[in-house]
Amino acid sequence: MARARWRILTAVATDVRPLRVSAPFRRLWVGNSVAQLGQQMTAVTIAIQVYAITGSSFAVGVVGACALVPLVGFGLYGGAVADAMDRRKLALGASTLAWACSIALAAQGFLHNTSVGVLYALVALQSVASALEGPAANAMVARLLPAEHLPAASALNMASFNLGFTLGPVLGALAVKFGGFGTAYAIDVLTFTAAMYALVRLPAMPPEDGSPRPGLKAVVDGLRYLRSSPNVRMTFVADLCAMVLAQPRALFPAMAVKVYGGGAATVGVLQAAPAFGSLLAFLVSGWISRVRLQGLAVVVAVIGYGLAVGSVGLTSLLWVGATCLALSGACDMVSAAYRSTILQVAAPDRMRGRLQGVFIVVVAGGPRAGDFLAGSTGELLGERVALVLGGLACVAGVLLAVLRWPGFLEYDARYPTP
């Protein structure tokens, strides 16, 4: 009996083999995990400082636009650059720019800056750096690990992000309360050193022979490749079905007041629930690496996500709604792990940077479009109706996509094809 229990435990426990088999990946993961906490601290600190300066929620919303526009605009180009030069050097250079922005944010915080334009400019520069660094860093993972460890690596990266997303804002708010804006930003400067150290220790990653020069032609070639690669394309379509059609975040403030009779604390519970669910799923993610039909797994996970989000609109009990949101986060973690793996394995190395650029644009733009759609629907039909319709639209969207490209259900990790 004890031996059977041990086998079950080892079958579902988190797969940390990628951290054991590759020292460069281990350093990169630890560095990014530490840096992610600081980055999320900075994100909430910027919002608090902008509101303190202006007293305007609109001005706080402009921060998002300042980040999104450069990220989308430079994301595709950053991917083309990542395919044309040493990815380690590109990631290191872009991270140096981001680190300089963090230092500038700390300086203006300690100097009690009252110009919101300074903050907007620094946010935009940080976003440019992320658009250049992200494709290069993501495209490097497939060179650091054997293919069989990539699903587990994707789960580890998702856990790192969600841990930072969950703890970072809380730590940032506490740092502002007890130390002021400058102190909160300075912590980000310190945590960023971990990411910089990991990049410095990485091996060189020059482009393959015949890689294109960065520019519009390289970007267009990448989009053409995506057009002719149905399995890779479906990873983006599935993500857009979830993030555009069933993104619930914009509805949380109204749901907290109108449905649950709460306030800011209730909004915090709703915001944290998906990330908490993702972390719980990560703790029992040992099975992820053993699934071969990864396309089918993505579809099932996205359907589960849509059903979980839609179910939130069917209840007026906070604990039930939070549980459904946690389930949505768990499904999103599974979907993201397989989508990232397919993108890393099925695409050739010479295209990985450009496809990671598309990935960044989708990940950055999809949820923002989803916020607008959910908020608009909630205003017209009510928040609970918007959640139900969004969840059903997500399920319908991914099923229609499968009808259009049924081969995705047969994508086999043993025989990856784009």
C-alpha positions in Angstrom: 0.0 0.0 0.0 2.8 2.4 0.9 4.6 1.6 -2.3 1.4 2.3 -4.3 0.9 5.6 -2.6 4.5 6.6 -3.4 4.0 5.7 -7.1 0.9 7.9 -7.2 2.7 10.7 -5.4 5.6 10.6 -7.8 3.3 10.5 -10.8 1.5 13.7 -9.9 4.2 15.7 -8.0 5.8 18.6 -9.7 8.3 17.6 -12.4 11.5 19.5 -11.5 13.8 17.5 -13.8 14.5 20.6 -16.0 16.1 22.3 -13.0 18.3 19.2 -12.4 19.4 18.4 -16.0 20.4 21.9 -17.1 22.3 24.3 -14.9 21.8 27.2 -17.4 18.0 26.7 -17.4 18.1 26.4 -13.6 19.9 29.8 -13.3 17.6 31.4 -15.8 14.5 30.1 -14.0 15.7 31.2 -10.6 16.8 34.6 -11.9 13.6 35.2 -13.7 11.5 34.1 -10.7 13.3 36.6 -8.4 13.1 39.4 -11.0 9.4 38.7 -11.6 8.6 39.6 -8.0 10.4 42.9 -8.4 8.7 43.6 -11.7 5.2 43.0 -10.3 6.2 45.2 -7.3 7.1 48.0 -9.7 3.9 47.6 -11.7 1.7 48.2 -8.7 4.0 50.9 -7.4 3.7 52.8 -10.7 -0.1 52.6 -10.5 -0.1 53.9 -7.0 2.3 56.8 -7.8 0.4 57.9 -10.9 -2.8 58.0 -8.9 -1.1 59.9 -6.0 0.2 62.5 -8.5 -3.0 62.9 -10.6 -5.9 61.5 -8.5 -7.3 60.1 -11.8 -8.1 56.5 -12.6 -7.9 57.4 -16.3 -4.3 58.5 -15.8 -3.6 55.1 -14.2 -5.2 53.4 -17.2 -2.9 55.3 -19.6 0.0 53.4 -18.0 -1.4 50.3 -19.6 -1.5 51.9 -23.0 2.1 53.2 -22.6 3.1 49.6 -22.0 1.0 47.9 -24.6 1.7 50.0 -27.6 5.5 49.5 -27.6 5.1 45.9 -26.7 2.9 45.1 -29.7 4.8 47.4 -32.0 8.3 46.0 -31.1 7.2 42.5 -30.4 7.3 41.2 -34.0 10.5 43.1 -34.8 12.1 41.8 -31.6 11.4 38.3 -32.8 13.0 39.0 -36.1 16.1 40.3 -34.4 16.2 37.2 -32.1 16.5 35.0 -35.2 19.3 37.1 -36.7 21.8 37.5 -33.9 23.1 35.8 -30.8 20.0 35.5 -28.6 22.0 35.7 -25.4 23.6 39.0 -26.4 20.2 40.4 -27.5 18.5 39.4 -24.2 21.4 40.8 -22.2 21.3 44.1 -24.0 17.6 44.5 -23.7 17.7 43.5 -20.0 20.4 46.1 -19.4 18.0 48.7 -20.8 15.2 47.5 -18.6 17.5 47.5 -15.6 18.5 51.1 -16.4 14.8 52.0 -16.4 14.4 50.4 -13.0 17.3 52.5 -11.7 15.7 55.6 -13.2 12.3 54.8 -11.5 14.1 54.4 -8.2 15.8 57.7 -8.6 12.7 59.6 -9.5 10.9 58.0 -6.5 13.6 59.1 -4.1 13.6 62.6 -5.6 9.8 62.8 -5.2 9.0 63.3 -8.9 5.6 64.9 -9.6 5.6 64.6 -13.4 3.5 61.7 -14.6 5.1 62.1 -18.0 8.4 60.8 -16.6 6.6 57.7 -15.4 4.9 57.2 -18.8 8.2 57.5 -20.6 10.0 55.0 -18.4 7.1 52.5 -18.7 7.3 52.8 -22.5 11.0 52.2 -22.5 10.6 49.2 -20.2 8.1 47.8 -22.6 10.4 48.2 -25.6 13.1 46.3 -23.6 10.6 43.5 -22.8 9.6 43.3 -26.5 13.2 42.8 -27.5 14.2 40.5 -24.6 11.1 38.3 -24.4 11.4 36.6 -27.8 15.1 36.0 -27.4 14.8 34.6 -23.9 11.8 32.3 -24.7 13.5 31.0 -27.9 16.6 30.0 -25.9 14.8 27.5 -23.8 14.7 24.8 -26.5 18.5 25.0 -26.8 18.9 24.5 -23.0 16.8 21.4 -22.6 16.0 18.1 -24.3 12.5 18.2 -25.9 11.0 15.7 -23.4 11.6 18.2 -20.6 10.0 21.2 -22.3 6.4 20.6 -21.0 7.7 20.5 -17.4 9.9 23.6 -18.1 6.8 25.5 -19.4 4.9 24.5 -16.2 7.8 25.8 -14.1 7.8 29.1 -16.0 4.1 29.5 -15.6 4.4 28.9 -11.8 7.2 31.4 -11.6 5.0 34.0 -13.3 2.0 33.3 -11.2 4.0 33.4 -8.0 5.3 36.8 -8.9 1.8 38.0 -10.0 0.3 36.8 -6.7 3.0 38.0 -4.2 4.5 41.0 -6.1 1.6 43.4 -5.9 1.2 42.7 -2.1 4.9 43.2 -1.4 4.9 46.3 -3.6 2.0 47.9 -1.7 3.7 47.1 1.6 7.0 48.6 0.4 5.2 51.8 -0.6 3.4 52.0 2.7 6.5 51.5 4.9 9.3 52.8 2.7 7.9 55.1 0.0 8.0 54.9 -3.8 11.8 55.0 -4.0 12.2 52.0 -1.7 9.7 49.9 -3.7 11.5 50.6 -7.0 14.9 50.0 -5.4 13.9 46.5 -4.5 13.2 45.9 -8.2 16.7 47.1 -9.0 18.1 44.6 -6.6 16.0 41.6 -7.7 16.9 42.4 -11.3 20.5 41.5 -10.6 19.5 37.8 -10.4 18.1 37.8 -13.9 21.2 39.7 -15.2 23.5 37.2 -13.5 21.6 34.3 -15.2 21.9 35.8 -18.6 25.6 36.5 -18.2 26.2 32.9 -17.3 24.4 31.5 -20.4 26.3 30.0 -23.3 26.5 31.9 -26.6 23.5 31.2 -28.8 24.4 32.4 -32.4 21.8 32.2 -35.2 21.7 29.2 -37.5 23.3 29.4 -40.9 21.1 31.2 -43.4 19.2 33.2 -40.8 17.6 36.3 -42.2 18.6 39.9 -41.5 16.1 41.6 -39.2 13.6 43.8 -40.9 10.1 43.9 -42.4 10.9 41.0 -44.8 11.9 38.8 -41.9 8.7 39.6 -40.0 6.6 38.9 -43.1 8.4 35.6 -43.6 7.6 34.6 -40.0 3.9 35.4 -40.5 3.9 33.4 -43.8 5.4 30.5 -42.0 2.7 30.7 -39.3 0.1 30.7 -42.1 1.4 27.4 -43.4 1.8 25.8 -40.0 -1.7 24.8 -38.7 -0.5 23.2 -35.4 1.6 26.2 -34.3 -1.2 28.6 -35.5 -3.8 26.7 -33.4 -1.8 27.4 -30.3 -2.4 31.1 -30.9 -6.0 30.7 -31.9 -6.8 28.7 -28.8 -5.2 31.3 -26.5 -7.1 34.1 -28.2 -10.4 32.2 -27.7 -9.7 32.1 -24.0 -8.2 35.5 -23.5 -10.4 37.6 -25.8 -13.7 35.9 -25.4 -13.6 34.8 -21.7 -11.3 37.3 -19.9 -13.1 38.1 -16.6 -10.8 40.7 -15.0 -12.6 43.8 -16.0 -15.8 42.5 -14.4 -14.3 41.9 -10.9 -14.9 45.3 -9.4 -18.6 45.3 -10.3 -19.0 41.7 -9.3 -17.5 42.4 -6.0 -20.0 45.1 -5.2 -23.2 44.0 -7.0 -23.0 40.3 -6.7 -20.9 39.5 -3.6 -21.7 42.7 -1.6 -18.0 43.3 -0.9 -15.4 45.9 -1.7 -11.6 46.2 -2.4 -10.8 43.0 -0.4 -13.3 41.0 -2.5 -11.8 42.3 -5.7 -8.4 41.1 -4.4 -9.8 37.6 -3.8 -11.2 37.5 -7.3 -7.9 38.8 -8.8 -5.8 36.3 -6.9 -8.0 33.2 -7.4 -6.8 32.3 -11.0 -3.2 32.6 -10.1 -3.8 30.6 -6.9 -5.4 27.9 -9.0 -2.5 27.9 -11.4 -0.1 27.4 -8.6 -2.1 24.5 -7.2 -2.2 22.9 -10.6 1.6 23.3 -10.8 2.0 21.3 -7.6 0.4 18.3 -9.2 1.8 18.8 -12.7 4.1 15.8 -12.8 1.8 14.1 -15.4 2.1 16.9 -17.9 5.3 15.6 -19.5 3.7 12.1 -20.1 0.9 13.3 -22.3 1.5 12.7 -26.0 -1.6 14.2 -27.6 -0.7 17.7 -26.7 -3.1 19.4 -29.2 -6.0 17.5 -27.7 -4.8 18.5 -24.2 -4.8 22.2 -25.2 -8.4 22.0 -26.5 -9.6 20.2 -23.4 -7.9 22.7 -21.2 -9.3 25.7 -23.1 -12.8 24.2 -22.9 -12.4 23.7 -19.2 -11.2 27.3 -18.9 -14.3 28.6 -20.7 -16.7 26.4 -18.6 -15.0 27.6 -15.4 -15.3 31.3 -16.3 -18.9 30.9 -17.4 -19.8 29.1 -14.2 -18.7 32.2 -12.2 -21.7 34.0 -13.6 -24.1 31.3 -12.3 -23.5 31.8 -8.6 -23.8 34.6 -6.1 -21.6 32.8 -3.5 -18.1 34.3 -3.3 -16.4 31.0 -2.4 -18.0 29.2 -5.3 -17.1 32.0 -7.7 -13.5 32.1 -6.4 -13.3 28.3 -6.7 -14.4 28.5 -10.4 -11.8 31.2 -11.1 -9.2 29.0 -9.5 -10.2 26.2 -11.8 -9.9 28.5 -14.7 -6.4 29.4 -13.6 -5.5 25.7 -13.4 -6.8 25.0 -16.9 -4.9 28.0 -18.2 -1.7 26.7 -16.7 -2.1 23.3 -18.4 -3.0 25.0 -21.7 -0.1 27.4 -21.5 2.4 24.5 -20.8 1.4 22.6 -23.9 1.0 25.6 -26.2 4.5 26.8 -25.2 5.9 23.3 -25.7 4.4 23.0 -29.2 5.8 26.4 -30.1 9.2 25.4 -28.9 9.4 21.9 -30.4 7.4 22.0 -33.7 8.9 25.2 -35.0 12.5 25.2 -36.4 15.1 27.1 -34.5 15.5 29.7 -37.3 11.8 30.7 -36.8 11.5 30.5 -33.0 12.4 34.1 -32.3 9.8 35.5 -34.7 7.1 33.1 -33.5 7.9 34.1 -29.9 7.4 37.7 -31.0 4.0 36.8 -32.2 3.4 34.9 -28.9 4.2 38.1 -27.0 1.9 40.2 -29.1 -0.9 37.7 -28.5 -0.3 37.3 -24.8 -0.1 41.1 -24.4 -2.9 42.1 -26.7 -5.4 39.3 -26.1 -6.2 40.0 -22.4 -6.4 43.8 -23.1 -8.9 43.1 -25.9 -10.7 40.7 -23.6 -11.0 43.4 -20.9 -12.6 45.7 -23.4 -15.0 43.1 -24.6 -16.0 41.9 -21.2 -16.4 45.4 -19.8 -18.6 46.4 -22.8 -20.8 43.3 -22.5 -21.1 43.7 -18.8 -22.2 47.3 -19.2 -24.9 46.3 -21.7 -26.1 43.0 -20.4 -24.9 42.8 -16.8 -21.7 41.2 -15.4 -23.1 37.8 -14.7 -24.5 37.5 -18.2 -21.2 38.7 -19.6 -19.4 35.9 -17.8 -21.7 33.2 -19.0 -21.7 34.4 -22.6 -17.9 34.8 -22.5 -17.4 31.3 -21.3 -19.7 29.8 -23.9 -18.1 31.9 -26.6 -14.7 30.5 -25.6 -15.9 26.9 -25.8 -17.7 27.6 -29.2 -14.7 29.4 -30.6 -12.2 26.6 -29.9 -14.6 23.9 -31.1 -15.1 25.9 -34.4 -11.3 26.2 -34.7 -11.0 22.4 -34.3 -13.6 21.8 -37.0 -11.5 24.0 -39.2 -8.2 22.4 -38.3 -9.0 18.9 -37.0 -5.5 17.6 -37.3 -4.5 19.6 -34.2 -6.3 17.0 -32.1 -3.8 14.4 -33.4 -0.7 16.4 -32.7 1.7 13.9 -31.1 4.6 15.0 -29.0 6.6 12.0 -30.3 6.3 13.3 -33.9 6.1 17.1 -33.7 4.9 18.8 -36.9 4.2 22.5 -37.3 
